[in-house]
Every structure is written in C-alpha cells, then in structure tokens.
Amino acid sequence: MLLHGLRSPVFGTNTLVLAAAADGPAVVVDPGAGSAPLVHEALRRHGLHVGAVVLTHGHADHLWDCAAVAGEAPVLVGADDADRFTDPAGHLGAVGGAFAALAGTAWQPVSEVRPVGPGAHEPVPGVVLHAVAAPGHTPGSTLWRLDGVTALTGPAFAEAGVTAHDGPVVLTGDVVFAGSVGRTDLPGGDEATMRRTLRELASSLPADALLVPGHGPATTAARELATNPFIARALA
C-alpha cells in the first residue's frame, strides 16, 4: 500500500494519500486548507483518483479542502464530529477568524458526509482502515490503523528519518504528536476525556506501530510511551 504525505500550507496539516496500488482509487486523509492542488498533483503522478476522504477529526485545518478534493466522493468522519461541517471555522472558537483569513478561500459544503464509528472500514477497494474512537481533542477524534504499507513518502516521514516500516501504521490526527498531545481548550475539547483516551491508548497501541500525527513528524508508539511527558502525566 502506498502512503504519501503532503504538508498543507495553512497550519501545516499532514494530508495523506493512501492507495492499494497505482492507477486506481485513493483515500485522502485530512485535506487541509490549500492542500487540493498538492493532492491533485500527487494523484496525477500515481495515476490515482479520489474514492473517499477520511478525517481524523472535524477541525477546519483538517477538512477545509474536502469539497475541492472529494468532489462527489464520500467524506468519512467520527460520528460525534459530523456536525462541524456546518461551520468549521466557527467550531474553532476565537481561532476561527484567523484561520478563515489564512485559508484564503471560502468554506465549500461537501456532497456526502458519512458519520462512522469504531471498527473496520473499507472506503475504497484494498484500503482497510480500522477506526479507534479517541475523544478529547474533539468529541469525534478518531485514530485510523492500517497494515501492509509498503511505501512511505513525504515530509512527515522524511523529518523522522523513516523510509520503510514493517508493522502497523496509525494515523493519530491531533491526539498524539511526537513529544506532545492535542490541545483541549478549543470548543468541544475536554481535558479529562483526553487523559482517559491517552490511558486507553497506552495499553492498546501496538508497540511496533508507526504513528503519523496530524502535524509534524512521524514517531513510534514505543517512543511516545517511553518519553512523551503528557502521556506519562495521564498515566500518573
């Protein structure tokens, strides 16, 4: 499976392109503001077309270019974040105005929002994503696990010095970063829920998992469980 990372120009969101093989359907994860031209070029280069868009959560910096990327394809999001498509910038609270100004384009509604729950989902043939509910940063924050990745390219991997990985890959969105975790002070965030999520992840994440966060470099579950001070605090 191909996993190609892009860096959205607004807020540096990691936008990802997943495909079972070249010349077929792809899943685009978290198409942040300004990512659409980058996504379209990556698709063209690999002979791909968008079969679905998948979101780690409903913040505007992860979904702003959904309409431009998805077209008529469905957009999958954790059920508790599905309401954020009515006014994504507004759901960022005080940060929303600054984000909308930086985005440079108006919000465009998407054709189909598909709320999903935990479990296995196959948004396009050959790409199976296992959803894990991880609330706290937002109510519907979702981790997506995938197996069988054979090609890793893009800035999130280059910054971590990762060119290949034999184990599972987990897309953590804004729940777990390299050395940090997601903030909980935006509308819908909840510190106590985040701590509970981090405790659950500490006992359930495969130790050999490669973690691909919503911002910044990739990391590993083993490294974050051993050194991430916010996870340590949640476990204390």
C-alpha positions in Angstrom: 0.0 0.0 0.0 1.2 3.5 -0.9 1.2 6.1 1.9 2.2 9.5 0.5 2.3 12.5 2.9 1.8 16.2 1.9 2.1 19.3 4.1 -0.9 21.6 3.8 0.2 25.2 3.7 -2.2 26.5 6.3 -1.3 25.3 9.9 1.0 22.6 8.4 -1.6 19.8 8.5 -0.3 16.4 7.3 -2.5 15.5 4.4 -2.1 11.9 3.3 -2.9 9.9 0.2 -3.5 6.1 0.6 -3.9 3.6 -2.2 -3.6 -0.1 -2.6 -1.8 0.3 -5.9 -1.2 2.9 -8.6 -3.8 3.6 -11.3 -6.8 3.1 -9.0 -8.9 4.7 -6.3 -7.3 6.5 -3.4 -8.2 7.7 0.1 -7.2 11.2 1.0 -6.9 11.9 4.7 -7.3 15.3 6.3 -7.3 17.7 3.2 -6.3 20.9 5.0 -6.6 24.4 3.6 -4.6 24.8 0.4 -3.9 21.1 0.0 -6.1 20.5 -3.0 -3.5 21.4 -5.7 -0.9 19.3 -3.9 -3.3 16.3 -3.7 -4.3 16.6 -7.3 -0.7 16.6 -8.4 0.1 13.5 -6.3 -2.9 11.7 -7.7 -1.9 12.6 -11.2 1.7 11.4 -10.6 0.5 8.0 -9.4 -2.5 7.6 -11.8 -5.0 7.7 -8.9 -8.4 9.2 -8.4 -10.2 10.0 -5.2 -12.6 7.3 -4.0 -13.1 8.7 -0.5 -11.9 11.3 2.0 -11.3 10.2 5.6 -10.9 12.6 8.5 -9.1 12.2 11.9 -11.4 14.8 13.3 -13.6 17.8 12.4 -11.3 20.8 12.9 -11.2 23.2 10.0 -7.5 22.8 9.4 -8.1 19.1 8.6 -11.2 19.4 6.4 -11.2 22.8 4.7 -10.4 21.5 1.2 -12.8 18.5 1.4 -15.1 19.7 -1.3 -12.2 20.5 -3.7 -10.6 17.1 -3.1 -13.6 14.8 -2.7 -15.9 16.0 -5.4 -18.8 13.5 -5.3 -16.9 11.0 -3.2 -18.0 10.5 0.5 -16.2 12.1 3.4 -15.9 9.7 6.5 -15.6 11.3 9.9 -16.2 10.2 13.5 -19.9 10.5 14.2 -19.5 13.0 17.0 -17.7 15.5 14.7 -20.2 15.3 11.8 -21.9 18.5 13.0 -18.8 20.5 12.3 -19.4 20.7 8.6 -22.0 23.4 9.0 -19.4 26.0 10.2 -15.9 24.5 10.5 -14.1 27.8 11.3 -16.8 28.7 13.9 -16.1 25.5 15.7 -12.5 26.7 16.3 -13.8 29.5 18.5 -11.5 32.5 18.8 -9.0 30.9 16.5 -11.6 30.5 13.7 -11.4 34.0 12.3 -7.6 33.9 12.0 -7.8 30.5 10.3 -10.5 31.6 7.8 -8.4 34.6 6.8 -5.3 32.4 6.3 -7.3 29.8 4.3 -7.8 32.4 1.6 -10.9 30.5 0.2 -14.5 30.3 1.5 -15.8 27.1 3.0 -17.5 24.9 0.5 -20.0 22.3 1.7 -19.3 18.7 0.7 -21.6 16.3 -1.2 -21.7 13.5 1.3 -20.7 13.3 5.0 -20.6 9.7 6.2 -20.5 9.5 10.1 -18.6 6.4 11.2 -18.0 4.6 14.4 -15.2 2.3 15.7 -14.3 -0.8 13.6 -13.1 -1.7 10.2 -14.0 0.4 7.2 -13.0 -0.1 3.5 -13.7 3.3 1.9 -12.1 2.1 -1.4 -11.2 -1.5 -2.5 -8.0 -2.7 -1.0 -7.7 0.0 1.7 -9.0 -1.2 5.0 -8.8 1.3 7.9 -9.6 0.4 11.5 -11.2 3.2 13.3 -10.5 3.7 17.0 -12.5 6.4 18.9 -10.1 8.8 20.7 -12.2 11.7 22.0 -10.7 14.6 24.0 -9.2 16.9 21.4 -12.7 16.9 19.7 -15.7 14.6 20.6 -15.3 12.6 17.4 -11.5 12.4 17.2 -10.6 9.1 15.6 -7.4 7.1 15.1 -7.1 5.1 11.9 -4.9 2.0 11.8 -3.7 0.4 8.6 -1.5 -2.6 7.8 0.5 -3.6 4.8 2.1 -0.3 4.0 5.0 -0.8 1.5 5.9 2.7 0.5 6.2 5.8 2.7 7.0 9.2 1.2 6.5 12.8 2.2 7.7 15.3 4.8 6.3 13.7 7.9 8.4 10.6 7.2 11.5 12.4 5.9 11.6 14.5 9.1 11.6 11.3 11.2 14.1 9.6 9.0 11.6 6.9 8.1 11.7 5.3 4.7 10.0 2.0 5.5 8.0 0.3 8.2 7.1 -3.4 8.6 4.5 -3.0 11.4 1.1 -1.3 11.6 0.7 2.4 10.9 -1.6 4.5 13.0 -2.9 7.9 11.9 -3.3 9.8 15.2 -4.6 13.1 14.0 -4.3 15.7 16.8 -4.5 13.2 19.6 -0.8 12.2 19.8 2.2 14.1 18.3 5.9 13.5 18.5 6.6 14.5 22.1 3.2 16.1 22.7 -0.6 15.7 22.5 -3.5 17.7 21.2 -4.9 20.7 22.9 -8.2 20.5 24.7 -9.1 24.2 25.1 -10.9 24.6 21.8 -14.7 24.2 21.6 -15.6 20.5 22.2 -12.3 19.7 23.8 -12.2 18.1 27.2 -9.1 17.5 29.3 -10.5 14.7 31.4 -11.7 12.8 28.3 -8.3 13.3 26.7 -6.5 11.9 29.7 -8.8 8.9 29.6 -8.1 8.4 25.9 -4.4 8.6 26.4 -4.5 6.0 29.2 -6.5 3.7 26.9 -4.1 4.2 24.0 -1.1 3.5 26.3 -2.5 0.0 26.8 -3.8 -0.7 23.3 -1.4 0.8 20.8 0.8 -1.8 19.3 4.4 -1.2 20.5 5.7 -1.5 16.9 3.2 1.0 15.4 4.4 3.9 13.4 2.4 7.0 14.4 1.6 9.6 11.8 0.2 12.7 13.6 -1.9 15.5 12.1 1.1 17.9 12.3 4.8 17.4 12.5 7.0 14.4 12.0 6.0 10.7 12.3 7.0 8.9 15.5 6.6 5.5 17.1 4.3 4.1 19.8 7.3 2.8 21.7 9.0 6.2 21.7 5.9 8.1 22.8 5.0 5.6 25.5 8.6 5.9 26.9 9.2 9.6 26.6 6.0 11.6 25.9 5.5 13.7 29.1 1.8 14.2 28.5 1.2 10.5 28.3 3.2 10.0 31.4 1.1 12.6 33.2 -2.1 10.9 32.1 -0.9 7.6 33.4 0.3 9.0 36.8 
